Amino acid sequence: MNKDLQGTSGLIAPKALLFDLDGTLYRGEAMIPGADRLIAGLQRSGIPYRFVTNNSTKTPEEVALHLRKLGIPADEKSIVTSALGAAYYVLKHHPGAETFVIGEEGLRQALRNAGLRLIEEGEAAGPAALVVQGMDRRLTYDRLAAGVHHILNGAVYVLTNPDRVLPVEGGFLPGAGSIGAALKAATGIEPIVIGKPSHILMDYALEQSGTAPEETWVIGDNPYTDIAAARNAGCPAILVLTGLCDADDWREHCRSADVVPNAVCADLDELVSLIQDRTSNRELRTEGK
């Protein structure tokens, strides 16, 4: 396919690639065909890459393990989560701040590693300086109430990602954005959003890859998050029709999201061809293709 929207002839060779995960390299517990060959080819070629996810619940080690179980080569150093992005943001702007967390272990670990003191509900200390909120499948009313208390008393509110729902087998579950909607409704405070489509998570991923935005391709299936995040960070964007969009509706989704990808690939093998065409790197052509 490689649909030429802004002119793929002007798409420069990538010095690094930033991949979305769910919908791009896998769907739930199933690897998208070609994902293993694609990443193995990148490893042989020496082109740097990172896996960038809005998921704040898992540690980098857990994300890498999940990828390996699906057959996709991965290690923890290649993982960029919205929890790590939140820690990156907080470390730059609020180092050492007392922090109240609504979230799971992936977020807590990232914040502890950034040197923050995490306070709990009912502690004698005064209001937290920060409330950092992500997905929390053990959320209680008391924890939500404590978050509202801290925000109304001046705490900076940081949201890991705005996803309202999580796709699961057979339907959807409330996501971090749904919890965020409750906090916003109760406090009237808009959060600082870390995850896609915000540029903050992408800025952190770019820092990890050591490349400039214009030479770093963002690969994703979702115009509203992945492609919008690429636009906001100044990166070229490649839409793959492996998840949210298909050949019949990708244009409509892109119009709705107000984004224009630099290229559209029907599948991951077509993505390999596009990268190979721009880099002239034959190492990407995998066995069996």
C-alpha positions as CSV (number, residue, x, y, z in Angstrom):
1,M,0.0,0.0,0.0
2,N,2.5,2.7,1.2
3,K,-0.1,5.4,0.5
4,D,1.7,8.6,-0.3
5,L,0.1,11.3,1.7
6,Q,2.8,13.9,2.3
7,G,5.1,12.4,-0.3
8,T,7.0,9.4,0.9
9,S,9.7,10.5,-1.4
10,G,10.5,13.2,1.2
11,L,10.5,10.6,4.1
12,I,14.2,10.5,5.2
13,A,15.9,7.3,6.4
14,P,15.1,6.7,10.1
15,K,17.9,6.8,12.6
16,A,15.5,5.3,15.2
17,L,12.0,3.8,15.3
18,L,9.4,4.3,18.1
19,F,6.8,1.5,18.1
20,D,3.4,1.4,19.6
21,L,2.6,-2.1,21.0
22,D,-1.0,-3.2,21.3
23,G,-2.6,-3.0,17.8
24,T,0.8,-2.5,16.1
25,L,3.0,-5.5,17.2
26,Y,0.4,-7.6,19.0
27,R,-3.3,-7.8,19.7
28,G,-4.0,-9.0,23.2
29,E,-2.2,-12.3,23.5
30,A,-1.6,-12.8,19.8
31,M,1.4,-11.5,17.9
32,I,0.6,-9.6,14.7
33,P,2.1,-11.5,11.8
34,G,5.6,-10.3,10.9
35,A,6.3,-8.6,14.3
36,D,9.0,-11.1,15.3
37,R,10.7,-10.9,11.9
38,L,10.6,-7.1,11.9
39,I,12.3,-6.7,15.3
40,A,14.8,-9.4,14.6
41,G,15.7,-7.6,11.3
42,L,16.1,-4.3,13.1
43,Q,18.4,-5.9,15.6
44,R,20.6,-7.3,12.8
45,S,20.5,-3.9,10.9
46,G,21.6,-1.9,14.0
47,I,18.7,0.6,13.6
48,P,17.8,1.6,17.2
49,Y,14.2,1.3,18.3
50,R,12.0,1.6,21.4
51,F,8.6,0.2,22.4
52,V,6.4,3.0,23.6
53,T,3.2,2.2,25.5
54,N,0.6,4.2,27.4
55,N,0.3,1.3,29.8
56,S,1.4,2.4,33.3
57,T,0.6,-0.7,35.2
58,K,3.5,-2.9,34.1
59,T,7.2,-2.5,34.8
60,P,9.5,-2.5,31.8
61,E,10.6,-6.0,32.8
62,E,7.0,-7.2,32.7
63,V,6.4,-5.6,29.3
64,A,9.5,-7.1,27.8
65,L,8.6,-10.5,29.2
66,H,5.2,-10.3,27.6
67,L,6.8,-9.5,24.2
68,R,9.2,-12.4,24.5
69,K,6.4,-14.8,25.3
70,L,4.7,-13.7,22.1
71,G,7.9,-14.4,20.2
72,I,9.0,-10.7,19.8
73,P,12.6,-10.0,20.8
74,A,12.7,-7.5,23.7
75,D,14.6,-6.4,26.8
76,E,13.7,-3.9,29.5
77,K,16.0,-1.2,28.1
78,S,13.9,-1.0,25.0
79,I,10.7,-0.3,26.9
80,V,9.2,3.2,27.4
81,T,6.0,3.2,29.5
82,S,3.8,6.1,30.5
83,A,4.9,5.4,34.1
84,L,8.6,6.0,33.1
85,G,7.4,9.1,31.2
86,A,5.7,10.4,34.3
87,A,8.8,9.8,36.4
88,Y,10.8,11.6,33.8
89,Y,8.5,14.6,33.9
90,V,8.3,14.8,37.6
91,L,12.1,14.4,38.1
92,K,12.6,17.4,35.8
93,H,9.9,19.6,37.2
94,H,9.2,18.4,40.8
95,P,12.3,16.5,42.1
96,G,11.9,15.0,45.5
97,A,8.2,16.0,45.8
98,E,5.9,14.1,48.2
99,T,3.6,12.2,45.9
100,F,0.2,10.5,46.2
101,V,-0.3,7.8,43.7
102,I,-3.4,6.3,42.2
103,G,-2.0,3.5,40.2
104,E,-0.4,0.1,40.2
105,E,3.1,-1.3,40.7
106,G,4.6,-0.2,37.4
107,L,3.8,3.4,38.2
108,R,4.9,3.2,41.8
109,Q,8.2,1.6,41.0
110,A,9.0,4.2,38.4
111,L,8.3,7.0,40.8
112,R,10.2,5.4,43.6
113,N,13.2,5.0,41.3
114,A,13.0,8.7,40.5
115,G,13.5,9.5,44.2
116,L,10.0,10.5,45.1
117,R,8.5,9.8,48.5
118,L,5.1,8.1,48.1
119,I,2.6,9.0,50.8
120,E,-0.4,6.9,51.6
121,E,-4.0,7.7,52.6
122,G,-4.4,9.0,56.1
123,E,-0.7,9.8,56.7
124,A,-0.2,12.6,59.2
125,A,1.9,14.6,56.8
126,G,0.2,17.6,55.0
127,P,-1.2,17.5,51.5
128,A,1.0,16.0,48.8
129,A,2.8,18.2,46.3
130,L,1.8,15.9,43.5
131,V,-0.9,13.5,42.6
132,V,0.2,11.0,39.9
133,Q,-2.7,8.9,38.5
134,G,-2.7,6.0,36.2
135,M,-4.8,2.9,35.7
136,D,-5.8,1.3,39.0
137,R,-7.8,-1.9,39.0
138,R,-7.9,-1.8,42.9
139,L,-9.2,1.7,43.1
140,T,-11.3,2.4,46.2
141,Y,-13.6,5.3,47.0
142,D,-11.3,6.3,49.9
143,R,-8.3,6.5,47.5
144,L,-10.2,8.6,45.0
145,A,-11.3,10.9,47.8
146,A,-7.7,11.2,49.0
147,G,-6.6,12.2,45.5
148,V,-9.4,14.9,45.4
149,H,-8.3,16.2,48.8
150,H,-4.7,16.6,47.7
151,I,-5.5,18.2,44.4
152,L,-8.0,20.7,46.0
153,N,-5.2,21.6,48.4
154,G,-2.8,22.5,45.7
155,A,-1.2,19.3,44.5
156,V,-0.1,19.2,40.9
157,Y,-2.2,16.6,39.1
158,V,-0.3,14.4,36.6
159,L,-2.2,11.8,34.5
160,T,-0.2,9.0,32.9
161,N,-2.5,8.5,29.9
162,P,-5.9,9.7,28.8
163,D,-7.2,6.4,27.5
164,R,-10.9,6.2,28.6
165,V,-11.2,2.4,27.9
166,L,-9.0,-0.6,27.6
167,P,-9.8,-3.1,24.9
168,V,-10.0,-6.7,26.3
169,E,-11.3,-9.9,24.9
170,G,-15.0,-9.6,24.6
171,G,-15.2,-5.8,25.1
172,F,-13.8,-2.9,27.1
173,L,-12.8,-2.0,30.6
174,P,-12.6,1.5,32.1
175,G,-9.1,3.0,31.6
176,A,-6.9,5.5,33.3
177,G,-8.8,8.3,31.5
178,S,-12.0,7.2,33.2
179,I,-10.5,7.6,36.6
180,G,-9.1,10.9,35.5
181,A,-12.5,12.0,34.4
182,A,-13.8,11.5,38.0
183,L,-10.9,13.5,39.5
184,K,-11.4,16.3,37.0
185,A,-15.2,16.4,37.6
186,A,-14.6,16.6,41.4
187,T,-11.8,19.1,41.3
188,G,-12.3,21.1,38.2
189,I,-8.5,20.7,37.6
190,E,-7.1,19.7,34.2
191,P,-4.2,17.2,34.6
192,I,-0.8,17.3,32.9
193,V,-1.1,14.4,30.5
194,I,2.1,12.3,30.0
195,G,1.1,9.5,27.5
196,K,0.2,9.6,23.9
197,P,-1.0,11.9,22.2
198,S,1.0,14.1,24.5
199,H,4.5,15.0,23.4
200,I,5.9,14.4,26.9
201,L,6.1,10.6,26.5
202,M,7.6,11.0,23.1
203,D,10.2,13.5,24.3
204,Y,11.3,10.9,26.9
205,A,11.4,8.2,24.2
206,L,13.5,10.5,21.9
207,E,15.9,11.2,24.8
208,Q,16.3,7.4,25.3
209,S,16.9,6.8,21.6
210,G,19.3,9.7,21.3
211,T,17.8,11.0,18.1
212,A,16.2,14.1,16.8
213,P,12.4,14.1,16.1
214,E,12.7,14.7,12.4
215,E,14.9,11.6,12.0
216,T,12.8,9.3,14.2
217,W,9.8,7.4,12.8
218,V,6.8,6.7,15.0
219,I,4.9,3.5,14.0
220,G,1.4,3.0,15.2
221,D,-2.1,1.8,14.4
222,N,-4.1,4.6,16.1
223,P,-4.4,8.0,14.6
224,Y,-5.9,9.5,17.8
225,T,-2.9,8.5,20.0
226,D,0.1,7.3,18.0
227,I,-0.1,9.5,14.9
228,A,-1.2,12.5,16.9
229,A,1.7,12.0,19.3
230,A,4.1,11.9,16.4
231,R,2.7,15.2,15.1
232,N,3.0,16.8,18.5
233,A,6.6,15.7,18.9
234,G,7.6,16.6,15.4
235,C,8.3,13.1,14.2
236,P,7.4,11.4,10.9
237,A,4.4,9.0,11.4
238,I,3.7,5.7,9.8
239,L,0.2,4.3,10.2
240,V,0.0,0.5,10.0
241,L,-3.4,-1.1,9.3
242,T,-2.9,-3.8,11.9
243,G,-5.2,-2.6,14.7
244,L,-7.7,0.2,14.9
245,C,-7.9,1.1,11.2
246,D,-8.4,-0.9,8.1
247,A,-8.1,-0.1,4.3
248,D,-11.7,1.2,4.2
249,D,-11.8,3.5,7.2
250,W,-8.2,4.9,7.9
251,R,-8.9,8.1,6.0
252,E,-12.0,8.8,8.0
253,H,-10.1,8.1,11.3
254,C,-7.3,10.4,10.3
255,R,-9.7,13.2,9.4
256,S,-11.4,12.8,12.7
257,A,-8.1,12.9,14.6
258,D,-6.9,15.8,12.4
259,V,-3.7,14.0,11.5
260,V,-1.9,13.2,8.3
261,P,0.5,10.2,8.5
262,N,3.6,10.3,6.2
263,A,2.8,6.9,4.9
264,V,0.3,4.1,5.4
265,C,1.3,0.4,5.4
266,A,-1.2,-2.4,5.1
267,D,0.9,-4.8,7.3
268,L,4.3,-5.1,8.9
269,D,5.9,-6.7,5.9
270,E,5.0,-3.6,3.9
271,L,6.6,-1.5,6.7
272,V,9.8,-3.6,6.4
273,S,9.8,-2.7,2.6
274,L,9.3,1.0,3.4
275,I,12.2,1.0,5.9
276,Q,14.4,-1.0,3.6
277,D,13.6,1.4,0.7
278,R,14.7,4.4,2.8
279,T,17.8,2.8,4.4
280,S,18.9,0.4,1.6
281,N,19.6,-2.0,4.4
282,R,19.2,-5.6,3.2
283,E,19.5,-7.0,6.8
284,L,15.8,-6.1,7.2
285,R,14.7,-8.7,4.7
286,T,14.0,-11.7,6.8
287,E,14.3,-15.4,6.1
288,G,11.2,-16.8,4.5
289,K,10.3,-13.5,2.8
